[in-house]
Amino acid sequence: MNILSILLTPLRPVGRWLRNSLLGRYLRALSASARISWSILGAMVLAIFGLSAFSSSEIEVDATPEAIPVVARPAHLQSLSPEIHVFGRVENPNTTALRAATLAYVTEVNGREGQKVAAGDLLLRLDDRDARLSVRRFEAALTEAQGEYERMRAQQIAESKNAEHQRRLFELTVKKQERFQTLFSKGQISATDYDALEQQRLEMEMALNQQEMLLASHESQRASADARVIRAETDLQESMLNLERLTLTAPFDGTVIQINAAIGARIDAGQTVMSLFNADSQQVRVSLSERDANALHAAVSNGLSVLAAARVADEWVDLELLDIGAQVRSGRAGTDVLFASPLDSELALGRAVDVRITLPQQANLIEVPLQSVYADRIVYTVENDTLKSVDVERVGIREDAEGEMSLLIRADGLREGEPLVVSSLSRAGSGARVRILGADEPGTDGSDVVDTPQALVVR
């Protein structure tokens, strides 16, 4: 008998009882795989109880949070000129689209896109054969109308002379009748002769009345003839204008921006064939927020100087303020402001440019890095090693010679020299424990570690 048998001898009655019990009979009735599953489950329960018994000690947690390292520098109140940086678009109100006056084919194109032209320069010519035929046809119609007018005038002159003669003959006939009446009353002429003279007088009177009716119609006839001549002259002038419009010339000194025609192409009436603009009216349109637009309007209303420039090829081109929009255009969130560009600037039409507007100097402003302002209205100072929020007003931005941007703020709650946090904090909030980097070193206050971008990042 080995040692294991000796140790298990006291447990044999318990084993026999377990095999004869309900649980034992149930386990014997199970399959081998089911018994293995139950065995694994029992082992897991024993392991859990064992670990619970040996893990009675508690883990101690330090309730004091670690101070967040930050970079700070003294607040410095000074007089600065706020800047507004926006994107603008180059446009030109004096942009002209040249259109074809009639259906024709292109015979000559003398311009190209981007070419500078002078007023009167030939740009494009269309086939003018049909137009020339139309001119000849209306020239003939005018000649015919003028001939008809001259013939009518000659006829009216003749009719006027005839009427004068008819009037003279009638007067003579009346005098002759008066003499014959005296002779007839003395019985010196017969009644037959007197009646013949009376008939002659009546016929002369009728002829005179008819001639005077013709004279009365002369004015209306001349008006109709004049109208026919004027109509023929108008048709001829219109045909000559259509002929001239087939030759397109530059209406002013400008630059060609688009050509929609090629030699041999068929152009419909009213189709745009070329576009150009006048460089003298070049301007830049920007859209400002309500706050920036009000600041600009206030400066202009007070007669203060406002400077503006557009960045072109890494150089700033001066702009001149033209107009501040009186209303917000439909579909736009901001107020439109127009600036004029100098005549010698090379600003392509439709180009988007960076525009810098420099407002007059304002007192008691603080210049801070972009990342030091939170929610567009809060900065943090350090008081008793904890963060303290201060409400600020954003006045504008400022760009240095290297192109680095900074914010200009006004904060009534900040005093001169008070430490201002310039770090970018992901969990900033009033009351958070902080430690100013460099403040523990002798002779430093943290203000000399913000010159490099690396110093602005929380470590």
C-alpha distance (Angstrom), angle and dihedral (degrees) to the residues before:
residue distance angle dihedral
M1 . . .
N2 3.77 . .
I3 3.77 129.1 .
L4 3.86 93.9 -100.4
S5 3.82 90.1 57.5
I6 3.79 90.8 50.1
L7 3.82 91.4 51.2
L8 3.82 93.7 48.1
T9 3.82 95.6 46.8
P10 3.89 94.4 89.9
L11 3.80 90.2 50.0
R12 3.80 96.3 53.7
P13 3.85 95.3 88.4
V14 3.79 88.6 51.5
G15 3.79 90.1 49.9
R16 3.78 92.6 50.6
W17 3.80 89.7 49.2
L18 3.80 91.4 50.4
R19 3.81 92.3 49.9
N20 3.79 92.1 50.4
S21 3.82 93.9 44.2
L22 3.80 124.4 94.1
L23 3.82 91.2 -103.4
G24 3.80 91.7 51.7
R25 3.77 93.6 49.7
Y26 3.86 89.1 47.4
L27 3.81 91.8 52.0
R28 3.80 92.7 47.8
A29 3.81 88.6 52.2
L30 3.84 90.6 55.7
S31 3.76 123.2 91.7
A32 3.76 122.0 -107.6
S33 3.82 93.2 -103.2
A34 3.81 92.1 50.9
R35 3.81 91.3 50.8
I36 3.79 90.1 51.9
S37 3.83 90.7 51.8
W38 3.77 92.4 51.1
S39 3.80 90.5 47.9
I40 3.80 91.5 53.2
L41 3.81 91.0 48.6
G42 3.79 91.8 51.4
A43 3.80 91.8 49.3
M44 3.80 90.6 52.4
V45 3.82 92.0 51.2
L46 3.82 91.2 51.0
A47 3.82 90.7 48.3
I48 3.81 91.9 52.5
F49 3.78 92.8 50.3
G50 3.78 90.2 47.6
L51 3.76 94.3 52.6
S52 3.82 90.6 47.5
A53 3.76 90.7 54.6
F54 3.80 94.5 51.9
S55 3.87 97.2 42.4
S56 3.77 101.3 67.4
S57 3.86 95.0 123.3
E58 3.85 117.1 97.1
I59 3.85 126.6 -132.7
E60 3.78 112.5 -119.0
V61 3.86 116.4 -135.4
D62 3.76 124.3 -161.2
A63 3.83 106.2 -124.7
T64 3.80 93.8 -163.7
P65 3.88 110.7 92.3
E66 3.77 118.9 -135.6
A67 3.80 116.2 -104.3
I68 3.81 114.6 -105.7
P69 3.82 113.4 -124.4
V70 3.81 111.2 -126.7
V71 3.78 138.6 172.9
A72 3.79 117.7 -126.0
R73 3.77 137.6 173.8
P74 3.79 132.9 -170.9
A75 3.81 116.9 -86.8
H76 3.81 109.5 -112.8
L77 3.82 119.2 -162.8
Q78 3.80 113.1 -151.4
S79 3.82 144.4 149.5
L80 3.81 110.2 -94.9
S81 3.81 138.8 164.8
P82 3.82 111.3 -119.7
E83 3.79 117.4 -138.1
I84 3.78 130.2 -149.6
H85 3.81 115.2 -151.0
V86 3.79 116.2 -165.4
F87 3.78 138.8 148.0
G88 3.80 116.8 -105.8
R89 3.77 134.9 -173.3
V90 3.79 126.0 -132.1
E91 3.80 112.8 -125.7
N92 3.77 139.2 161.7
P93 3.83 124.6 -147.5
N94 3.81 90.4 -163.3
T95 3.80 95.7 67.4
T96 3.81 114.5 138.0
A97 3.79 128.6 -160.0
L98 3.81 113.1 -155.3
R99 3.81 111.6 -145.8
A100 3.79 133.4 -167.2
A101 3.81 113.8 -105.5
T102 3.79 94.7 -151.4
L103 3.76 142.3 2.8
A104 3.82 108.8 -73.5
Y105 3.79 145.2 132.3
V106 3.80 123.6 -99.0
T107 3.81 112.5 -111.0
E108 3.81 102.2 169.0
V109 3.84 137.3 20.6
N110 3.81 117.1 -173.7
G111 3.82 102.2 168.8
R112 3.78 136.2 73.6
E113 3.78 132.6 -164.5
G114 3.79 112.5 -81.9
Q115 3.81 93.3 18.9
K116 3.79 117.4 137.4
V117 3.81 113.1 -132.4
A118 3.80 136.0 -173.9
A119 3.79 126.5 -131.3
G120 3.82 109.6 -80.4
D121 3.82 96.6 21.1
L122 3.81 113.9 142.9
L123 3.80 109.7 -110.3
L124 3.80 106.8 165.5
R125 3.81 138.8 -2.4
L126 3.82 127.7 -156.8
D127 3.81 129.3 -157.9
D128 3.84 105.3 -80.4
R129 3.83 102.9 -176.8
D130 3.82 95.3 104.8
A131 3.79 90.7 45.2
R132 3.80 92.2 52.4
L133 3.81 90.9 51.7
S134 3.78 89.0 51.3
V135 3.80 90.1 52.0
R136 3.84 91.4 52.8
R137 3.80 91.6 48.3
F138 3.80 92.7 53.2
E139 3.80 91.4 44.1
A140 3.81 88.1 58.4
A141 3.80 91.0 47.0
L142 3.81 90.1 52.0
T143 3.79 92.0 49.4
E144 3.79 90.2 50.7
A145 3.80 92.7 49.5
Q146 3.79 92.2 48.0
G147 3.85 90.5 49.4
E148 3.78 91.5 50.8
Y149 3.78 89.5 50.0
E150 3.80 92.8 51.9
R151 3.84 91.9 46.9
M152 3.80 90.6 51.4
R153 3.82 91.5 49.2
A154 3.83 91.2 51.8
Q155 3.77 90.4 49.0
Q156 3.78 92.1 49.8
I157 3.81 90.8 50.5
A158 3.81 89.8 52.6
E159 3.80 91.5 46.6
S160 3.79 90.4 50.6
K161 3.81 90.5 53.2
N162 3.81 90.8 47.0
A163 3.76 90.3 51.3
E164 3.78 90.4 52.7
H165 3.78 90.2 51.0
Q166 3.79 91.6 47.1
R167 3.78 89.8 52.1
R168 3.82 91.5 50.6
L169 3.81 92.7 48.9
F170 3.78 90.8 49.4
E171 3.80 91.3 51.5
L172 3.80 90.8 50.7
T173 3.80 91.1 48.5
V174 3.81 91.0 51.9
K175 3.82 91.5 51.4
K176 3.82 91.2 47.9
Q177 3.79 90.5 50.7
E178 3.81 90.3 52.3
R179 3.81 90.4 54.3
F180 3.81 92.0 45.6
Q181 3.77 90.1 51.5
T182 3.81 90.4 58.2
L183 3.81 90.9 48.6
F184 3.83 90.8 45.5
S185 3.79 91.3 52.8
K186 3.88 89.6 53.4
G187 3.80 90.2 47.1
Q188 3.76 94.0 -116.5
I189 3.89 93.4 126.7
S190 3.71 130.8 37.8
A191 3.79 125.7 -110.0
T192 3.80 88.9 -115.3
D193 3.80 92.3 60.9
Y194 3.77 91.4 46.1
D195 3.82 92.6 50.1
A196 3.83 91.0 50.0
L197 3.79 89.5 53.9
E198 3.79 91.1 48.7
Q199 3.82 89.7 52.0
Q200 3.80 90.2 50.2
R201 3.81 91.0 52.2
L202 3.79 92.0 51.0
E203 3.80 92.4 49.5
M204 3.80 90.4 49.7
E205 3.80 90.7 49.9
M206 3.83 91.9 51.4
A207 3.81 91.5 49.3
L208 3.80 90.4 49.8
N209 3.82 92.1 50.3
Q210 3.80 90.9 50.6
Q211 3.79 91.7 49.8
E212 3.79 92.0 49.6
M213 3.82 89.2 52.3
L214 3.79 88.4 56.0
L215 3.81 89.8 50.8
A216 3.82 90.0 51.3
S217 3.83 91.0 56.2
H218 3.79 93.5 51.7
E219 3.81 94.3 88.7
S220 3.81 94.8 53.7
Q221 3.81 90.7 44.8
R222 3.80 91.0 52.3
A223 3.84 90.2 48.6
S224 3.83 91.4 52.3
A225 3.78 91.6 46.9
D226 3.82 90.9 48.7
A227 3.81 89.9 50.3
R228 3.80 91.4 52.3
V229 3.80 91.0 51.0
I230 3.80 92.5 47.1
R231 3.81 90.8 48.7
A232 3.78 90.9 51.1
E233 3.81 91.2 47.2
T234 3.83 90.6 49.7
D235 3.79 92.4 49.6
L236 3.77 90.0 49.7
Q237 3.82 93.2 48.8
E238 3.80 90.7 48.6
S239 3.79 91.5 50.7
M240 3.81 90.1 48.8
L241 3.83 90.3 50.3
N242 3.80 90.1 51.1
L243 3.78 87.8 51.3
E244 3.81 91.1 51.0
R245 3.81 91.8 47.7
L246 3.77 90.2 60.7
T247 3.81 86.0 71.3
L248 3.82 108.0 64.6
T249 3.81 117.1 -157.2
A250 3.80 132.3 178.4
P251 3.84 109.8 -87.9
F252 3.83 91.7 -154.9
D253 3.78 143.2 -3.9
G254 3.77 105.6 -69.4
T255 3.79 150.4 113.5
V256 3.80 127.7 -79.9
I257 3.80 109.9 -123.9
Q258 3.81 103.0 171.9
I259 3.82 139.4 17.9
N260 3.81 120.0 -167.1
A261 3.80 99.7 176.0
A262 3.78 139.0 76.4
I263 3.78 132.2 -172.2
G264 3.81 109.7 -80.7
A265 3.79 94.3 18.3
R266 3.81 118.2 132.1
I267 3.80 112.5 -122.3
D268 3.80 121.8 -159.9
A269 3.79 123.1 -141.3
G270 3.80 110.2 -85.0
Q271 3.81 94.7 15.9
T272 3.82 116.0 140.1
V273 3.79 109.2 -117.5
M274 3.81 102.0 169.7
S275 3.83 140.1 8.5
L276 3.78 130.0 -159.4
F277 3.79 138.7 165.2
N278 3.77 137.8 -148.6
A279 3.81 111.4 -113.8
D280 3.81 90.9 -152.6
S281 3.82 90.4 73.1
Q282 3.82 98.3 46.6
Q283 3.81 112.6 142.2
V284 3.80 142.0 170.2
R285 3.82 121.6 -132.2
V286 3.81 120.8 -155.9
S287 3.79 131.4 177.4
L288 3.82 115.9 -136.5
S289 3.77 129.8 -166.2
E290 3.78 117.7 -112.1
R291 3.82 91.7 -102.2
D292 3.82 94.3 51.0
A293 3.81 93.0 42.1
N294 3.82 91.0 52.4
A295 3.81 91.2 48.9
L296 3.81 91.2 50.5
H297 3.79 92.8 45.9
A298 3.81 91.6 49.3
A299 3.80 91.5 51.8
V300 3.82 92.5 49.3
S301 3.81 92.9 45.2
N302 3.81 90.2 53.7
G303 3.79 91.6 51.0
L304 3.80 93.6 -113.8
S305 3.78 123.2 151.3
V306 3.81 117.2 -99.4
L307 3.80 119.3 -170.4
A308 3.80 124.9 -159.5
A309 3.78 134.9 179.4
A310 3.80 139.1 173.0
R311 3.78 124.0 -139.6
V312 3.81 112.0 -122.8
A313 3.81 119.2 173.5
D314 3.85 92.6 -20.7
E315 3.80 90.6 -49.9
W316 3.79 129.0 104.2
V317 3.82 117.2 -124.4
D318 3.81 115.4 -160.8
L319 3.80 118.0 -118.1
E320 3.79 131.6 -161.1
L321 3.80 121.6 -137.7
L322 3.82 110.8 -117.2
D323 3.77 108.3 169.0
I324 3.80 143.4 -13.8
G325 3.79 110.9 -140.7
A326 3.79 114.8 -107.8
Q327 3.80 92.6 -152.7
V328 3.77 140.7 24.8
R329 3.80 110.3 -103.6
S330 3.78 118.8 -123.5
G331 3.80 111.4 -86.5
R332 3.83 92.9 14.9
A333 3.80 125.5 108.9
G334 3.80 97.2 -160.7
T335 3.79 140.5 52.5
D336 3.81 116.1 -95.6
V337 3.80 118.0 -126.0
L338 3.81 122.9 -171.4
F339 3.80 126.3 -148.5
A340 3.81 128.2 -174.6
S341 3.78 118.7 -132.5
P342 3.83 122.9 -142.9
L343 3.79 117.7 -95.2
D344 3.81 93.4 -116.7
S345 3.81 95.4 52.2
E346 3.80 121.2 111.5
L347 3.80 101.6 -137.8
A348 3.79 111.9 155.1
L349 3.79 114.4 -136.6
G350 3.83 111.4 -101.6
R351 3.79 93.0 15.1
A352 3.83 119.3 142.3
V353 3.81 112.3 -129.7
D354 3.79 135.7 -177.8
V355 3.81 108.0 -112.5
R356 3.81 124.1 -160.6
I357 3.81 118.7 -162.1
T358 3.81 114.9 -168.3
L359 3.81 114.6 -157.4
P360 3.83 124.8 -157.8
Q361 3.81 118.9 -80.7
Q362 3.79 118.7 -80.6
A363 3.80 126.5 -161.4
N364 3.82 128.9 -124.4
L365 3.81 96.7 26.2
I366 3.79 125.2 149.3
E367 3.80 122.3 -148.0
V368 3.80 112.7 -143.9
P369 3.84 136.1 166.5
L370 3.78 117.3 -93.0
Q371 3.80 94.1 -111.7
S372 3.80 94.7 55.3
V373 3.84 94.4 73.0
Y374 3.80 115.8 78.5
A375 3.81 126.4 -160.4
D376 3.82 87.0 -1.6
R377 3.82 91.3 -80.0
I378 3.83 112.3 52.7
V379 3.81 135.8 76.5
Y380 3.79 127.9 175.6
T381 3.77 131.1 -128.5
V382 3.81 127.7 -174.0
E383 3.77 120.7 -113.3
N384 3.84 121.6 170.1
D385 3.82 90.3 -12.7
T386 3.81 92.0 -57.2
L387 3.77 133.2 103.3
K388 3.79 119.0 -102.6
S389 3.82 121.0 -169.1
V390 3.79 120.9 -134.8
D391 3.82 124.2 -167.6
V392 3.81 113.3 -127.6
E393 3.80 138.9 -178.5
R394 3.78 118.6 -128.2
V395 3.80 108.3 -132.6
G396 3.79 100.9 173.5
I397 3.76 144.4 -68.1
R398 3.79 134.7 -85.3
E399 3.80 130.9 -149.7
D400 3.79 121.4 -154.4
A401 3.80 127.6 -148.2
E402 3.82 91.3 -87.5
G403 3.81 92.3 53.5
E404 3.82 95.4 -107.2
M405 3.80 113.5 148.8
S406 3.80 125.8 -138.8
L407 3.79 133.8 174.5
L408 3.78 126.6 -115.8
I409 3.78 112.7 -146.9
R410 3.78 138.7 174.4
A411 3.82 116.0 -142.6
D412 3.79 121.5 175.9
G413 3.80 89.3 -172.2
L414 3.83 95.0 60.1
R415 3.78 121.6 86.0
E416 3.78 126.7 -154.2
G417 3.81 110.1 -83.4
E418 3.81 95.4 10.9
P419 3.85 111.2 143.1
L420 3.79 110.4 -100.1
V421 3.81 118.5 -163.4
V422 3.80 110.4 -126.4
S423 3.81 97.1 174.3
S424 3.78 123.5 109.2
L425 3.83 103.6 -117.3
S426 3.78 121.3 -167.8
R427 3.83 93.8 -162.4
A428 3.78 102.3 31.5
G429 3.80 117.0 159.8
S430 3.77 140.0 142.2
G431 3.81 112.0 -82.3
A432 3.81 96.3 24.8
R433 3.84 112.7 139.9
V434 3.79 112.2 -115.9
R435 3.77 139.1 174.8
I436 3.81 119.4 -148.0
L437 3.78 109.2 -131.8
G438 3.79 111.2 -120.8
A439 3.79 94.1 13.5
D440 3.86 91.3 108.4
E441 3.78 92.6 55.7
P442 3.81 115.7 94.1
G443 3.78 113.2 -100.6
T444 3.83 95.8 9.7
D445 3.79 132.3 105.9
G446 3.80 99.1 -179.7
S447 3.80 93.9 -100.0
D448 3.80 94.3 110.3
V449 3.80 96.7 56.6
V450 3.79 98.5 66.3
D451 3.79 97.6 76.6
T452 3.79 94.5 90.0
P453 3.80 124.7 60.3
Q454 3.82 90.3 -128.2
A455 3.79 90.6 63.7
L456 3.80 91.0 60.7
V457 3.80 93.9 63.3
V458 3.78 120.1 89.8
R459 3.79 112.2 -117.9
